[in-house]
Amino acid sequence: MGITAKKRATTSLFGTTQLQGAQVVDIITTIIRDDKQDHLSPGFWSTVKFKVVEESRGESESSAVIELFSGIAQKRVGTFRVSAEGGDAERINFKVGGLDRYTTKQDTFLLIPFGPKKIVGFGPYKKLLNLAMAAVEQRDPTASLQIQQDQ
């Protein structure tokens, strides 16, 4: 049996970096705001857009809440967080993702569902995690980064 949608929804970017927490949150929100949705989700009918709905920055913790919208009507189909908190004096720990809320769809044949459930917008979400990983690595080559699912 393959990976379930519930398990796939836990896919996140984990890392430790010398950057400040607010800088990590800025990197992610800048990717979303500057993208104009051309790189994350090309296509007319399957357009997925990301929107930053909440941000907070502090000395020891910074975070953002991001929502995914899909389709022509731009219906909300998912929500995830970016969080960064102080580790030791020189490095911070951060996490991007882990879908808190998500919408699934399943293929059907004559109204009979078959195959695994798919998370709406998962492709662009995964692409965002990869872009975030590359952007953090570019700003801090010593960062320890990995994309993985929760165990």
C-alpha positions in Angstrom: 0.0 0.0 0.0 1.3 3.5 -0.8 1.7 6.5 1.3 -1.7 7.9 2.5 -2.7 11.5 2.1 -2.6 12.0 5.9 1.0 10.8 5.9 1.9 12.9 2.8 0.4 16.0 4.5 3.2 15.9 7.1 5.9 16.6 4.5 7.9 19.5 5.8 11.2 21.3 5.5 13.2 21.0 8.7 16.4 22.9 9.3 19.0 24.6 11.5 20.7 27.7 10.4 22.7 30.7 11.5 20.1 33.1 10.1 17.7 34.8 12.5 14.2 33.4 12.8 12.7 36.6 11.2 15.1 36.1 8.2 13.8 32.6 7.6 10.2 33.7 7.7 11.1 36.6 5.4 12.7 34.2 2.9 9.5 32.1 2.7 7.1 34.9 2.5 9.2 36.7 -0.1 9.1 33.6 -2.3 5.3 33.6 -2.1 4.8 37.3 -2.6 7.4 37.7 -5.4 6.4 34.6 -7.4 3.2 35.9 -9.0 2.3 32.2 -9.1 4.2 31.5 -12.3 6.9 29.2 -10.9 5.0 27.5 -8.2 1.8 26.6 -10.2 1.8 27.1 -13.9 -1.4 26.3 -15.7 -4.8 27.9 -16.0 -7.2 25.3 -14.6 -5.0 23.9 -11.9 -3.8 27.2 -10.5 -2.7 27.0 -6.8 -2.0 30.3 -5.1 -0.4 30.8 -1.7 -1.3 33.7 0.5 0.4 34.8 3.8 -2.4 35.4 6.2 -0.6 35.9 9.5 3.0 36.8 10.5 4.8 37.4 13.8 8.4 38.2 14.5 10.1 38.2 17.8 13.5 37.9 19.5 13.2 34.1 20.1 10.3 33.1 17.8 9.0 34.0 14.4 6.2 32.5 12.5 3.8 32.8 9.6 0.5 31.1 8.5 0.1 30.4 4.8 -3.0 29.3 3.0 -3.3 27.5 -0.3 -6.1 28.4 -2.8 -7.0 26.4 -5.8 -9.0 26.6 -9.0 -10.8 29.4 -10.8 -12.9 30.2 -7.8 -9.7 30.2 -5.6 -11.3 28.0 -2.9 -9.1 27.5 0.2 -7.7 24.0 0.1 -4.9 24.0 2.7 -3.1 25.7 5.5 0.5 25.4 6.8 2.9 27.2 9.1 6.4 28.5 9.0 8.0 28.6 12.5 11.5 29.4 13.6 12.7 29.4 17.2 16.1 29.9 18.9 18.2 26.8 19.4 21.6 27.5 20.9 23.2 30.9 20.8 24.4 30.7 17.2 21.8 28.5 15.4 18.0 28.4 15.2 15.7 25.5 14.4 12.9 26.0 11.9 10.1 24.1 10.2 8.3 25.0 7.0 5.1 23.1 6.3 3.2 20.1 7.5 -0.3 20.8 6.2 -2.6 21.6 9.1 -5.7 21.5 6.9 -5.9 20.1 3.4 -8.4 19.0 0.8 -8.2 15.6 -1.0 -9.6 14.3 -4.2 -9.9 10.8 -5.6 -10.2 9.5 -9.1 -13.5 7.8 -10.0 -14.8 5.5 -12.7 -18.6 5.5 -13.1 -18.9 7.1 -9.7 -16.8 4.4 -8.0 -13.7 5.8 -6.3 -10.4 4.1 -7.1 -6.7 4.8 -6.5 -5.2 6.8 -3.7 -6.5 10.1 -2.4 -4.5 13.0 -3.6 -3.9 16.3 -1.8 -5.1 19.3 -3.8 -2.2 21.6 -4.5 0.5 19.2 -3.2 2.7 19.6 -6.3 3.1 23.4 -5.9 3.4 22.9 -2.1 6.3 20.5 -2.6 7.9 22.9 -5.2 7.6 25.7 -2.6 9.5 23.6 0.0 12.2 22.9 -2.6 12.5 26.7 -3.4 12.7 27.5 0.3 15.4 24.9 0.8 17.5 26.4 -2.1 16.9 30.0 -0.8 18.0 29.2 2.7 21.1 27.3 1.5 22.0 30.3 -0.7 21.8 32.6 2.3 23.5 30.2 4.7 25.7 27.5 3.1 26.3 25.9 6.6 22.5 25.3 7.1 21.4 21.7 7.8 18.2 21.1 5.8 16.0 18.2 4.8 12.5 17.6 3.5 10.8 14.7 5.1 7.6 13.3 6.4 6.9 13.1 10.2 7.7 9.7 11.6 
